């Protein structure tokens, strides 16, 4: 037996406006809300939806991510820091345009 809540509405990513997505990404990147909290607060079906928005609209460059579970050698840490410097330089150039 299925109980239906009259307030429940199944939503898709297309139901959210671009301005909403951009504002939510900005709030998450500035630390105002977490992805999990945003998912619950705005009744977004899946946390992965929010993560996809972060990848698509956010400032973080996911191309250079490294899994955090693995302990890093000093060489790996240096490479990671070099990648972060490249990302920051890229963001600085974009802001000056």
Helices and strands as residue ranges (DSSP letters): G 13-15, H 18-29, H 35-41, H 47-57, G 62-64, H 74-96
